[in-house]
Amino acid sequence: MIDVKKMIKVVACTLICVSVVVRAAEVSTSLDIASAYVFRGYTLSDSLVLQPGLEVALPVTIGVWGNLNTDDYGSDTSGQFTEIDLYASYDIPLGLEPFGLSVGYTEYTYPSTGGGGDADREISLGAAGDVFLAPSIDIYYGLDGVVDNVLYIEMGAGHSIAITDDITCDLGLVVAYIDPDEGKSGFSHANVSASVAYKIFSAGITYISQLDDKVLPDATFDENGDLATLGYDENLIFTVGISGRF
């Protein structure tokens, strides 16, 4: 169960920090409703999830993001935040526009597990170009927890189409490679996505293709149909969302 007092303190501290810097920074909020939660090819929830986020853009961008399950998937987590992520990133001023480089840090916490201070921690390095097909590469390396000593790489491309002044359509492709501390290395999965945004509203669809079942194994279930081990399960996700900037 969620430690309510702890959560109240986190929210209060976040609000205080935001109130201090809001005049000098851009604050973004979002709320997505997705048909499932899939992280790096692994299905973490096969039913409706709510995913709120808050981000403050300063010289260093900081943010918090969460996942709230509406049903159980392998454990009793219905109505609980299964994950709350804290992250920070910094755009390195290279002077090489339209290309950019950034570094980041993410701490993944899991309130519903009662793990206390247990968390997965990861650093990242990203490069992207604001040119044709918007090529990008993001490299992640785990420092602690389940992702410890795990190298994960995402290579992406995309295209944005302005249908009207208020409506845009975004198409994207991501191919992922993983080199775990234990297990087989290789290309694990690819995501193909399409989304439409109208002002503060958006809707999207993502197809997740398993590239190698030795690198990204299938989820397994026991004789009662209950989840036994996490893996590749859901391959199609629908999302609707709302976002705003202040």
C-alpha positions as CSV (number, residue, x, y, z in Angstrom):
1,M,0.0,0.0,0.0
2,I,1.0,3.6,-0.6
3,D,2.5,5.4,2.4
4,V,0.0,8.3,2.4
5,K,2.1,10.6,4.7
6,K,5.2,10.0,2.5
7,M,3.3,10.8,-0.6
8,I,1.8,14.0,0.9
9,K,5.3,15.2,1.8
10,V,6.6,14.5,-1.7
11,V,3.7,16.4,-3.3
12,A,4.1,19.3,-0.8
13,C,7.8,19.6,-1.5
14,T,7.2,19.4,-5.3
15,L,4.6,22.2,-5.1
16,I,6.9,24.4,-3.0
17,C,9.7,23.9,-5.4
18,V,7.4,24.7,-8.4
19,S,6.1,27.8,-6.7
20,V,9.7,29.1,-6.2
21,V,10.8,28.6,-9.7
22,V,7.6,29.0,-11.7
23,R,8.3,32.7,-12.7
24,A,11.7,31.8,-14.1
25,A,10.7,28.5,-15.7
26,E,8.3,26.7,-18.0
27,V,6.1,24.2,-16.2
28,S,4.4,21.4,-18.1
29,T,1.7,19.1,-16.9
30,S,0.2,16.0,-18.6
31,L,-2.2,13.2,-18.0
32,D,-2.4,10.2,-20.3
33,I,-4.9,7.4,-20.2
34,A,-3.5,4.2,-21.9
35,S,-5.0,0.8,-22.6
36,A,-1.8,-0.9,-21.1
37,Y,1.6,0.0,-19.7
38,V,4.5,-1.4,-21.6
39,F,8.1,-0.5,-20.7
40,R,10.9,-1.4,-23.1
41,G,8.8,-4.2,-24.5
42,Y,7.8,-5.7,-21.2
43,T,4.1,-5.5,-20.3
44,L,3.7,-4.1,-16.8
45,S,-0.1,-3.8,-16.9
46,D,-2.5,-5.2,-19.5
47,S,-5.5,-2.9,-18.5
48,L,-6.3,0.8,-18.4
49,V,-3.6,2.9,-16.6
50,L,-3.5,6.6,-15.7
51,Q,-0.1,8.3,-16.2
52,P,0.2,11.9,-14.8
53,G,3.4,13.9,-15.2
54,L,4.9,17.3,-14.1
55,E,8.0,18.9,-15.6
56,V,9.8,22.1,-14.8
57,A,12.2,23.5,-17.5
58,L,15.1,25.3,-16.1
59,P,18.8,25.2,-17.2
60,V,18.3,21.7,-15.8
61,T,14.9,20.1,-16.6
62,I,13.4,18.2,-13.7
63,G,10.2,16.1,-13.6
64,V,8.1,13.5,-12.0
65,W,5.9,10.9,-13.7
66,G,3.7,8.1,-12.4
67,N,1.7,5.1,-13.4
68,L,-1.6,4.2,-11.7
69,N,-3.1,0.8,-12.3
70,T,-6.9,0.4,-12.6
71,D,-6.7,-3.4,-12.4
72,D,-4.3,-6.2,-11.2
73,Y,-1.6,-7.7,-13.3
74,G,0.4,-10.4,-11.5
75,S,0.0,-8.6,-8.2
76,D,-2.6,-6.8,-6.1
77,T,-2.0,-3.3,-7.5
78,S,-5.5,-2.1,-8.6
79,G,-6.0,1.5,-7.7
80,Q,-2.4,2.0,-6.7
81,F,0.6,3.8,-8.1
82,T,2.9,1.0,-9.2
83,E,5.6,3.4,-10.3
84,I,6.8,7.0,-9.7
85,D,9.8,8.2,-11.6
86,L,12.0,11.2,-10.7
87,Y,14.2,12.5,-13.5
88,A,16.5,15.3,-14.5
89,S,18.1,16.2,-17.8
90,Y,20.5,18.8,-19.2
91,D,20.9,20.0,-22.8
92,I,24.6,20.4,-23.5
93,P,25.3,23.6,-25.4
94,L,27.3,22.4,-28.4
95,G,26.5,25.2,-30.8
96,L,25.9,22.6,-33.5
97,E,22.3,23.4,-34.3
98,P,20.1,21.7,-35.5
99,F,21.8,18.8,-33.6
100,G,21.6,18.5,-29.8
101,L,23.1,16.4,-27.0
102,S,21.7,15.8,-23.6
103,V,22.5,13.9,-20.4
104,G,20.1,12.6,-17.8
105,Y,19.4,10.7,-14.7
106,T,16.2,8.8,-13.7
107,E,15.2,7.1,-10.5
108,Y,12.4,4.6,-10.8
109,T,10.5,4.0,-7.5
110,Y,7.7,1.5,-6.8
111,P,5.3,2.6,-4.0
112,S,2.9,-0.4,-4.3
113,T,5.7,-2.9,-3.5
114,G,6.5,-1.5,-0.1
115,G,10.1,-1.5,-1.0
116,G,10.9,1.6,1.0
117,G,14.1,3.1,-0.4
118,D,14.6,0.4,-3.1
119,A,14.8,2.0,-6.6
120,D,16.2,1.4,-10.1
121,R,18.7,4.2,-11.0
122,E,19.9,5.0,-14.5
123,I,22.0,7.6,-16.4
124,S,21.5,8.5,-20.0
125,L,23.0,10.2,-23.0
126,G,20.9,11.3,-25.9
127,A,21.6,12.9,-29.3
128,A,19.0,14.1,-31.8
129,G,18.8,16.2,-35.0
130,D,16.1,18.6,-36.0
131,V,16.4,17.5,-39.6
132,F,14.6,15.2,-42.1
133,L,13.1,12.2,-40.2
134,A,14.4,13.6,-36.9
135,P,17.0,10.9,-36.2
136,S,17.8,10.2,-32.5
137,I,19.7,7.8,-30.3
138,D,19.3,7.4,-26.6
139,I,21.8,5.4,-24.5
140,Y,20.9,4.3,-20.9
141,Y,23.1,2.6,-18.4
142,G,21.8,1.2,-15.1
143,L,23.5,2.1,-11.8
144,D,21.3,0.2,-9.3
145,G,18.4,-2.1,-8.9
146,V,17.0,-4.4,-11.6
147,V,18.7,-2.3,-14.3
148,D,22.1,-2.4,-12.7
149,N,24.9,-2.8,-15.3
150,V,22.3,-3.0,-18.1
151,L,23.0,-1.1,-21.3
152,Y,19.9,-0.1,-23.2
153,I,19.8,1.8,-26.5
154,E,16.9,3.2,-28.5
155,M,17.4,4.4,-32.1
156,G,14.5,6.5,-33.4
157,A,13.2,8.4,-36.4
158,G,10.0,10.4,-36.9
159,H,8.1,12.9,-38.9
160,S,5.6,15.6,-37.9
161,I,2.8,16.8,-40.3
162,A,1.0,20.1,-39.7
163,I,-2.6,19.4,-40.9
164,T,-3.9,22.8,-39.7
165,D,-2.6,25.5,-37.4
166,D,-4.1,23.6,-34.4
167,I,-3.8,19.9,-35.6
168,T,-0.6,18.0,-36.0
169,C,0.1,14.3,-36.8
170,D,3.3,12.6,-35.5
171,L,4.7,9.4,-36.9
172,G,7.5,7.5,-35.1
173,L,9.7,4.5,-35.3
174,V,12.0,3.2,-32.4
175,V,14.3,0.2,-32.5
176,A,15.7,-1.0,-29.2
177,Y,18.9,-2.9,-28.4
178,I,19.8,-4.3,-24.9
179,D,22.9,-5.7,-23.4
180,P,22.0,-7.0,-19.9
181,D,24.3,-8.0,-17.1
182,E,23.0,-11.5,-17.5
183,G,21.2,-13.0,-20.5
184,K,21.4,-12.6,-24.2
185,S,22.2,-9.3,-25.9
186,G,20.5,-8.1,-29.1
187,F,17.7,-6.2,-30.7
188,S,14.7,-6.7,-28.4
189,H,11.7,-4.9,-30.0
190,A,10.6,-2.1,-32.3
191,N,7.8,0.5,-31.8
192,V,5.8,2.0,-34.6
193,S,3.6,4.9,-33.4
194,A,1.1,7.5,-34.8
195,S,-0.6,10.3,-32.9
196,V,-2.8,13.3,-33.5
197,A,-2.7,16.4,-31.3
198,Y,-5.3,19.2,-31.2
199,K,-4.3,22.1,-29.0
200,I,-4.0,20.5,-25.5
201,F,-5.6,17.1,-26.5
202,S,-3.9,14.1,-28.1
203,A,-4.7,10.6,-29.1
204,G,-2.3,7.9,-30.3
205,I,-1.6,4.3,-31.1
206,T,1.6,2.3,-30.7
207,Y,2.4,-1.2,-32.1
208,I,5.2,-3.1,-30.4
209,S,7.0,-5.8,-32.4
210,Q,9.1,-8.5,-30.7
211,L,12.3,-8.9,-32.6
212,D,14.0,-11.7,-30.7
213,D,12.2,-13.8,-28.1
214,K,15.5,-14.8,-26.6
215,V,16.3,-11.1,-25.9
216,L,12.7,-10.1,-25.0
217,P,11.0,-13.3,-23.7
218,D,7.3,-13.8,-23.8
219,A,5.3,-13.3,-20.6
220,T,4.4,-16.7,-18.9
221,F,1.2,-17.7,-17.1
222,D,0.4,-20.5,-14.7
223,E,-2.3,-23.1,-15.1
224,N,-4.9,-20.7,-13.7
225,G,-4.1,-18.1,-16.2
226,D,-2.3,-15.9,-13.7
227,L,0.9,-14.0,-14.6
228,A,4.0,-16.0,-13.7
229,T,6.8,-13.9,-15.2
230,L,6.9,-10.5,-16.9
231,G,7.6,-10.4,-20.6
232,Y,6.2,-9.5,-24.0
233,D,2.4,-9.7,-23.8
234,E,0.5,-6.6,-25.1
235,N,1.6,-5.4,-28.6
236,L,-1.0,-2.7,-29.3
237,I,-1.5,0.4,-27.0
238,F,-4.1,3.1,-27.4
239,T,-3.6,6.4,-25.6
240,V,-5.5,9.6,-25.1
241,G,-4.1,12.6,-23.2
242,I,-4.2,16.2,-22.2
243,S,-1.3,18.5,-21.5
244,G,-0.6,22.1,-20.8
245,R,2.2,24.6,-20.2
246,F,2.4,27.5,-17.9
